[in-house]
Amino acid sequence: MSKPCPQHLYNKAWLFASHAHVGQKMTGSDLPYTTHVAMVANELIFAHREESVGALEIALPTALLHDVLEDTPVTQDELAEAFGVEVASAV
């Protein structure tokens, strides 16, 4: 069984993604982009309850940060410095 994602790591990834995506909206919506980020993280959490998705301490921050490199100026090096190479590589 995988280790749980520590709450401080979840919060750190959530805040990082929130700052990175500030001002962005979901496509076709007035909702903030972080709504999509939260939905992806929730989908992962619920899927993990049914069947292990692997290491949550890697998978959950990855879910929260999944569009940071694609949609913001954040670099791979910045992610690696903040969350480690494994999370940065998964993103």
Residue frames as a rotation matrix with the C-alpha (Angstrom) as fourth column:
MET 1
0.581 0.814 0.000 0.00
0.814 -0.581 0.000 0.00
0.000 0.000 -1.000 0.00
SER 2
-0.109 -0.637 0.763 1.30
0.555 -0.676 -0.485 3.47
0.825 0.370 0.427 -0.84
LYS 3
-0.670 -0.169 -0.723 2.03
0.708 -0.439 -0.553 6.12
-0.224 -0.883 0.414 1.74
PRO 4
0.521 0.853 -0.032 -0.57
0.817 -0.509 -0.272 8.83
-0.249 0.116 -0.962 2.13
CYS 5
-0.077 -0.475 0.877 0.20
0.577 -0.739 -0.350 12.25
0.813 0.478 0.331 0.75
PRO 6
-0.511 -0.130 -0.850 1.12
0.832 -0.322 -0.452 14.43
-0.215 -0.938 0.272 3.72
GLN 7
0.543 0.837 -0.065 -1.31
0.805 -0.541 -0.243 17.32
-0.238 0.079 -0.968 4.11
HIS 8
0.310 -0.475 -0.824 1.50
-0.015 -0.869 0.495 19.89
-0.951 -0.141 -0.276 4.06
LEU 9
-0.768 -0.590 0.249 2.64
0.195 0.155 0.969 18.56
-0.610 0.792 -0.004 0.65
TYR 10
-0.144 0.822 0.552 -0.92
0.990 0.121 0.078 18.67
-0.003 0.557 -0.830 -0.71
ASN 11
0.688 0.431 -0.583 -1.30
0.513 -0.858 -0.030 22.24
-0.513 -0.278 -0.812 0.56
LYS 12
-0.164 -0.848 -0.504 2.08
-0.040 -0.505 0.862 23.26
-0.986 0.162 0.049 -0.86
ALA 13
-0.805 -0.106 0.584 1.16
0.530 0.312 0.788 21.88
-0.265 0.944 -0.196 -4.31
TRP 14
0.211 0.962 0.176 -2.31
0.976 -0.196 -0.097 23.46
-0.059 0.192 -0.980 -4.16
LEU 15
0.586 -0.024 -0.810 -0.89
0.231 -0.953 0.195 26.89
-0.776 -0.302 -0.553 -3.29
PHE 16
-0.537 -0.838 -0.096 1.85
0.049 -0.145 0.988 26.59
-0.842 0.526 0.119 -5.93
ALA 17
-0.606 0.384 0.697 -0.71
0.795 0.314 0.519 25.69
-0.020 0.868 -0.496 -8.62
SER 18
0.470 0.841 -0.267 -3.08
0.841 -0.519 -0.155 28.43
-0.268 -0.151 -0.951 -7.45
HIS 19
0.262 -0.471 -0.842 -0.37
-0.033 -0.877 0.480 31.07
-0.965 -0.098 -0.245 -7.74
ALA 20
-0.748 -0.619 0.240 0.86
0.174 0.166 0.971 29.72
-0.640 0.768 -0.017 -11.07
HIS 21
-0.556 0.617 0.557 -2.64
0.810 0.252 0.530 29.68
0.187 0.746 -0.640 -12.61
VAL 22
-0.290 0.474 -0.831 -3.81
0.486 -0.675 -0.555 33.01
-0.824 -0.565 -0.034 -11.11
GLY 23
-0.319 0.281 -0.905 -6.10
-0.573 -0.818 -0.052 34.83
-0.755 0.502 0.422 -13.52
GLN 24
-0.919 -0.014 -0.394 -6.66
-0.342 0.527 0.778 31.79
0.197 0.850 -0.489 -15.75
LYS 25
-0.052 0.966 0.252 -10.18
-0.886 0.072 -0.458 30.48
-0.461 -0.247 0.852 -16.39
MET 26
-0.355 0.075 0.932 -11.47
0.215 0.977 0.003 27.05
-0.910 0.201 -0.363 -17.35
THR 27
-0.999 -0.033 0.005 -12.10
0.010 -0.150 0.989 26.79
-0.031 0.988 0.150 -21.09
GLY 28
-0.496 0.863 0.094 -15.62
0.210 0.014 0.978 27.95
0.842 0.505 -0.189 -21.90
SER 29
0.387 0.593 -0.706 -16.29
0.820 0.128 0.558 29.07
0.421 -0.795 -0.437 -18.34
ASP 30
0.420 -0.226 0.879 -15.89
-0.336 -0.938 -0.081 31.95
0.843 -0.261 -0.470 -15.94
LEU 31
0.998 -0.053 -0.044 -14.67
0.063 0.450 0.891 29.54
-0.027 -0.892 0.452 -13.26
PRO 32
0.377 -0.926 0.011 -11.06
-0.886 -0.357 0.297 29.88
-0.271 -0.121 -0.955 -12.12
TYR 33
0.161 -0.391 -0.906 -8.68
-0.655 0.644 -0.395 27.33
0.738 0.657 -0.153 -13.64
THR 34
-0.781 -0.494 0.383 -8.01
-0.601 0.425 -0.677 25.92
0.172 -0.759 -0.629 -10.18
THR 35
0.226 0.902 0.368 -11.51
-0.853 0.365 -0.372 24.42
-0.470 -0.230 0.852 -10.36
HIS 36
0.700 -0.056 -0.712 -10.16
-0.499 0.676 -0.543 22.04
0.512 0.735 0.445 -13.02
VAL 37
-0.385 -0.922 -0.047 -7.05
-0.527 0.261 -0.809 21.37
0.758 -0.287 -0.586 -10.90
ALA 38
-0.508 0.269 0.818 -9.23
-0.805 0.191 -0.562 20.47
-0.307 -0.944 0.120 -7.90
MET 39
0.600 0.794 -0.098 -11.44
-0.765 0.534 -0.358 18.21
-0.232 0.290 0.928 -10.03
VAL 40
0.337 -0.573 -0.747 -8.41
-0.438 0.607 -0.663 16.28
0.834 0.550 -0.046 -11.30
ALA 41
-0.709 -0.624 0.329 -7.05
-0.552 0.200 -0.809 15.85
0.439 -0.755 -0.486 -7.76
ASN 42
-0.152 0.744 0.651 -10.47
-0.860 0.225 -0.458 14.71
-0.488 -0.629 0.606 -6.50
GLU 43
0.694 0.377 -0.614 -10.78
-0.672 0.646 -0.362 12.20
0.260 0.664 0.701 -9.34
LEU 44
-0.182 -0.863 -0.471 -7.41
-0.379 0.504 -0.776 10.75
0.907 0.037 -0.419 -8.33
ILE 45
-0.716 -0.062 0.695 -8.41
-0.698 0.071 -0.713 10.55
-0.005 -0.996 -0.094 -4.66
PHE 46
0.272 0.912 0.308 -11.68
-0.840 0.381 -0.387 8.76
-0.470 -0.153 0.869 -5.44
ALA 47
0.574 -0.148 -0.805 -9.97
-0.542 0.669 -0.509 6.40
0.614 0.729 0.304 -7.91
HIS 48
-0.511 -0.860 -0.019 -7.38
-0.496 0.312 -0.811 5.56
0.703 -0.404 -0.585 -5.25
ARG 49
-0.313 0.482 0.818 -10.15
-0.881 0.175 -0.440 4.59
-0.356 -0.858 0.370 -2.83
GLU 50
0.758 0.641 -0.120 -11.27
-0.624 0.659 -0.420 1.93
-0.190 0.393 0.900 -5.32
GLU 51
0.806 -0.578 0.124 -7.84
0.589 0.767 -0.253 0.74
0.052 0.277 0.960 -6.43
SER 52
0.324 -0.757 -0.567 -4.34
0.389 -0.440 0.810 1.94
-0.862 -0.483 0.151 -5.59
VAL 53
0.991 -0.053 0.124 -2.99
0.085 -0.462 -0.883 4.49
0.104 0.885 -0.453 -8.02
GLY 54
0.210 -0.975 -0.075 0.49
0.646 0.196 -0.738 4.06
0.734 0.106 0.671 -6.61
ALA 55
-0.493 -0.566 -0.661 2.46
0.870 -0.308 -0.384 6.52
0.014 -0.764 0.645 -4.55
LEU 56
0.573 0.811 0.118 0.02
0.799 -0.585 0.141 9.24
0.183 0.013 -0.983 -3.51
GLU 57
0.421 -0.476 -0.772 2.87
0.357 -0.695 0.624 11.40
-0.834 -0.538 -0.123 -2.25
ILE 58
-0.798 -0.603 0.019 3.91
0.215 -0.255 0.943 11.64
-0.563 0.756 0.334 -5.94
ALA 59
-0.561 0.613 0.557 0.55
0.803 0.237 0.547 11.22
0.204 0.754 -0.625 -7.71
LEU 60
0.407 0.825 -0.392 -1.42
0.889 -0.457 -0.037 13.85
-0.210 -0.333 -0.919 -5.80
PRO 61
0.041 -0.424 -0.905 1.05
0.062 -0.903 0.426 16.74
-0.997 -0.073 -0.011 -6.18
THR 62
-0.893 -0.356 0.275 1.39
0.256 0.101 0.961 15.70
-0.370 0.929 0.001 -9.83
ALA 63
-0.168 0.920 0.354 -2.38
0.979 0.115 0.166 15.93
0.112 0.375 -0.920 -10.27
LEU 64
0.548 0.389 -0.740 -2.47
0.586 -0.811 0.008 19.38
-0.597 -0.438 -0.672 -8.70
LEU 65
-0.001 -0.700 -0.714 0.48
-0.229 -0.695 0.682 20.61
-0.974 0.164 -0.159 -10.78
HIS 66
0.034 -0.068 0.997 -0.31
0.639 0.769 0.031 18.77
-0.768 0.636 0.069 -14.02
ASP 67
0.616 0.252 0.746 -0.80
0.773 -0.374 -0.513 21.88
0.150 0.893 -0.425 -16.20
VAL 68
0.698 -0.353 -0.623 1.74
0.155 -0.775 0.612 24.18
-0.700 -0.523 -0.486 -14.56
LEU 69
-0.390 -0.918 0.076 4.49
0.258 -0.030 0.966 23.54
-0.884 0.396 0.248 -17.11
GLU 70
-0.416 0.296 0.860 2.12
0.907 0.208 0.367 23.63
-0.070 0.932 -0.355 -20.08
ASP 71
0.342 0.800 0.493 0.06
0.798 -0.525 0.297 26.69
0.496 0.291 -0.818 -19.17
THR 72
0.978 -0.048 -0.203 2.29
0.092 -0.775 0.625 28.93
-0.187 -0.630 -0.754 -17.03
PRO 73
0.581 -0.814 -0.008 5.84
-0.554 -0.388 -0.737 30.33
0.597 0.432 -0.676 -17.07
VAL 74
0.560 -0.368 0.742 6.94
-0.641 0.375 0.669 27.87
-0.525 -0.851 -0.026 -14.33
THR 75
0.067 -0.649 -0.758 9.95
-0.877 0.324 -0.355 25.79
0.476 0.688 -0.547 -15.37
GLN 76
0.621 0.050 -0.782 10.81
0.072 0.990 0.121 22.14
0.780 -0.131 0.611 -14.79
ASP 77
-0.438 -0.877 -0.199 13.74
0.382 0.019 -0.924 23.27
0.814 -0.481 0.326 -12.62
GLU 78
-0.562 0.310 0.767 11.44
-0.693 -0.683 -0.232 25.37
0.452 -0.662 0.598 -10.42
LEU 79
0.582 0.805 -0.117 9.13
-0.645 0.545 0.537 22.40
0.496 -0.237 0.836 -9.95
ALA 80
0.345 -0.538 -0.770 12.06
0.372 0.831 -0.414 20.11
0.862 -0.144 0.486 -9.14
GLU 81
-0.704 -0.633 0.322 13.37
0.004 -0.456 -0.890 22.58
0.710 -0.625 0.323 -6.59
ALA 82
-0.349 0.662 0.663 9.96
-0.891 -0.454 -0.016 22.91
0.290 -0.597 0.748 -4.92
PHE 83
0.553 0.767 0.325 8.73
-0.818 0.574 0.038 19.29
-0.157 -0.287 0.945 -5.13
GLY 84
-0.055 -0.655 0.753 11.65
-0.282 0.734 0.618 17.08
-0.958 -0.178 -0.225 -6.10
VAL 85
-0.733 -0.383 -0.562 12.72
-0.627 0.059 0.777 15.52
-0.265 0.922 -0.283 -9.38
GLU 86
-0.877 0.394 0.276 10.18
0.424 0.904 0.060 12.69
-0.225 0.169 -0.959 -9.24
VAL 87
0.111 0.945 -0.308 7.16
0.551 -0.316 -0.772 15.00
-0.827 -0.084 -0.556 -9.07
ALA 88
0.008 -0.165 -0.986 8.66
-0.541 -0.830 0.134 17.42
-0.841 0.533 -0.096 -11.61
SER 89
-0.911 -0.381 -0.157 9.30
-0.347 0.503 0.792 14.55
-0.223 0.776 -0.591 -14.03
ALA 90
-0.597 0.758 0.262 5.76
0.700 0.652 -0.291 13.23
-0.391 0.010 -0.920 -13.58
VAL 91
0.207 0.647 -0.734 4.29
0.096 -0.760 -0.643 16.64
-0.974 0.062 -0.219 -14.33
